[in-house]
Each structure stands twice: as structure tokens, then as C-alpha cells.
Amino acid sequence: MISENFEPGYSGYKIKMIIAIEKDNIFAYRNELIVPVMYNDISEAQIHVTKDIHRRLKDSMYFRSQKIGFDLVRYGNTATSNTYIAYRILPISSHITAENK
């Protein structure tokens, strides 16, 4: 991992978490969060995602999701209000072009 203060032209990876609430089979709410850590390479980001998934499976009431595009689900109110989580690894580049100056 490296800090937010990287050199111009540096490329790395960040993790985006997508959290969606499904009520009565309709997605009523969706929010996207960026994990505030920059990773040197994609394998570091994948390790972070894997650890977070395993922690949630072990320590909370999340299960593997059967819905395409989501990794985890937590059922609530007799499965009428469910929370879904998806993880995405995003390439980040700080290239500054002459057009953007």
C-alpha cells in the first residue's frame, strides 16, 4: 500500500464497494464507496477484498450472493429487505495532460 501523495504519472488501484438495499424484490437504495487506500498492484487489492469478504462471512450475517453482480447478501425481515455488497477494483492513474492544465 502507498499513501494518497503519489507522484504525478503514478498508476495504482483502489477498491469501490457498492451497497444496495432490496425491498420486496426492488432495489430501493444504492450507494458507492471508495476505500481510501491506494494499492501498488492489483493482487494487493484482491487480497484486501478477499479478507473483507471472509471477515463478513465469518463475523456477520452475510452469505454469498446468488444475484449476478453482487458478492455478498444479508437477509432481513424474512428476506423482504436484503443488503447486497459488491466489490470492484478500479485502476487509478494521475497522469496530467497538457489539456487538463
Summary of the structure (lengths in Angstrom):
residues: 101
radius of gyration: 16.7
end to end distance: 28.1
largest distance: 55.9
contacts: 247
relative contact order: 0.28
helix: 21%
strand: 43%
